[in-house]
Amino acid sequence: MKKMIIIIFTLVVFTTISFGTTYTIVNSGFTFSPSNLTINMGDTVNFILSSIHTAREVNQATWDANGTTSNGGFDLPNSGGTIVLNQTGTYYYVCVPHASLGMKGTITVNTATEVKQVDKTAPNNFVLMQNYPNPFNPTTTISFSLPAKSFVSLAVFNAQGKEVSMLINEELSAGYYSKKWNGMNLSSGVYYYRLEAGQFIETKKLILLK
């Protein structure tokens, strides 16, 4: 019975770690919010829009010109819908009725990497370690420890404080973890990563050099 409980627990942890994150894009008047979103491959994006707005994928040239010609990608009707993006790259989209007003946005999809639990031994303290390598191009590893099961948020921000990537947003058991981050779609510069786990919050600096 004890062995069965351990097996079930392991499966639950693996399933929790493997699921993608769901993001929501809404409209604020004639603007998508957020208008620029960075996610991981396999994540879900839910568009919740008012009845007069749509979301159509276009190529970059059409997007730059505030045009509406579809590139054959996603095409969500009035009020929006849900998409899952399984290829890396930048997706450009517009609101068909209001593209001429500049109602448009982008979704940047990075390679998905799972949270790796490197040691199940419960540590004594919450610790966020310095990423390695640092500086880096384009990937680096962020490690941290949890002394108890916690809901964990690990996000990367640019120097202006804008979130550019949500790496973890889920409950994890006690242990030592590492997470790879790929900044291939971002420009060189100083970024910050922040770990929130229960009452523990810590931020560290990382440098992307291309």
N, C-alpha and C positions, 0 to 999 in steps of 0.2 A: 504493500500500500504506500509506504514511504517512497519507494522508488518511482511509483506511478505519479505521485505528487510532484517529485523533482522533475520528471520528464515533462509533465504538463506545464510546470512553471517555466522550464526552458523554452518550450514552444511558444508560450505567451510572450516571453521577452523577445524572442527572435521575430515574432510577428509584429510586435510593437515597433521594433527598430526598423523593419523592412518597409512599413507603410510609408507612402509619401505624405507630404503636407498639402493641405487645402488652403488656397489663398482666395480672397474675395476682392473683386474690383467693382466699384459702384460709380455712379455719376453724381457729380456735384454741379448742378446746372448743366452747362455745356462743356464739362471737363471730366475726363476719367480720373478716378482716384483709387489707388495711385496710378499715375500716368506712365510711370516707368517701374517695372517690377522685375526682380531677379529671383529665379526659382531653380530647383534641381530637376533634372530629367525624371519624368514620371510623376511629378507633382500635378495637382489638380487646380485649375483656376475657375472660379465661379463668378460669372458676370451677373450682378444684380442691378438692372437698369430700369429707368422709368419707361413707360410704354412708347415713348417717341424716339428712343435710342436703340441702336444696333451696334454690333461689333463685327467687322469684316476684316479678314487678313488680306493685306496687300503687300506688294514688294516695296523696297525702300524708295525707289524713284517715285512711285505713285504716292507714297506716304509723304515724301518731301514736298510734293506738289499739291498736297491736300486733295488728291484724287480719290476715286472710289472703285477703280477696276480691280476685281478679285484676282488673286494669284493662284486660286484653286485650293487655298487653305480653309481654315475655319470661317464660317459665316453664320453668326448668331442673329436670330430675328429680334424684333422688338421685345423688350424686357429682358433680353440676355439669355444665358444658358451656361452650360458647363463644358469645359474642354480639358483634356489630359495631353500634355506635350511630351513626346517621347524622343525628340531629337534635339541636340544642342544647337545653339545659335540664337539669333535675335529675330523675334516675330514682330512684325509691324501691323498695326490694325487701326481702323478708323470707324467712326460712326457715319454710316452712309448718308443720312439726311443732313448731317451737320459737319461733314469733313471740311467744307469750304470755310467754316468758322474756326477751324483748327482743332476740332475735337478728335483727338487721336492719342495713341499710346504705344508703348513697346513692352514686350516680355522677353527677357534674356534668360535662356535656359542653360544651366551649367551641367556638367557630368555629375550624375548622382553617385554619392559615396555613402555607404552605410556607417553608422556609428559602430566602432569596433571596441568591444569590451576586452581589454587586454589582461585584466586580473579581476576575479570575482571576490577576492579578499576585501572585506570592508575596511577602508582606511579610517584614520582617526579624525580627519578634518576635511572640509571642503577646500580644494586647492585648484586654482587655474594656473597652468604652467605657460611659460613663454613658448610661442609657436616655434617650430623648427622645420626647415631652415628659416632664418630671418636676417637679412632680406631674402626674398624668394622670387622665383619666376618659373612657371605661373602657379605652382602648387606648394602648399605648406601643410603641416600637421599641427593641430591644436589638441592638447591633452589636458585632462582634468580628472579629479577624483571626487567621489560622493560617499560620505560616511553612512548615508541612509537613503532609502528610496525617496526620490524627489521628482517633481515636475521640472524639467530642464529646458531652458531657453538659451541657445547659443547663436548670437547674431553678429554680423560684421557691418560696420558703419564707415562712411567716408569721413573726411576731415570736417565736413559741414554738419555732421551728426545725422545724416540721412542713411537709413538702413539700405544696404545693397545686397545682402544675402542672409536668409534665415537658414542656419545649418541644422539646428535641432529645435524641436518644439514638441516635446513628448515626455512621458514619465519613464524614468530609468531606475533600475535597482542600484543598490550600493555597489561600488567597485571603481576600477580605474578605466578610463575611456580615452579614445583618441578619435579624431575626426579630421579627414583631409578636406582642404578647401582649395578650389581652383579659381584663380582670379583672371583667367585668360581673356574675359570680355571687358575687363576694367583697365583704366589707364594707370600708369605708374604713379605712385604716391604713398602717402601715409594713410593707413586705415586703422580702425580699432575693432577689437572683438570683445564682446561682453557676455559673461556667463551669469545667468540667474538661476538659482536652485533653492527653492524655499525662501528663507530670509537672506541667503548669501548672494551678493552681487559683487562682481569684480570685472574690471576692464583693463585690457592690455593693448599695447600698440604693436602693429606689424607694418612692414614696409614691402611694397610690391615694386620691383625693379625690372623693367623690360629693356 
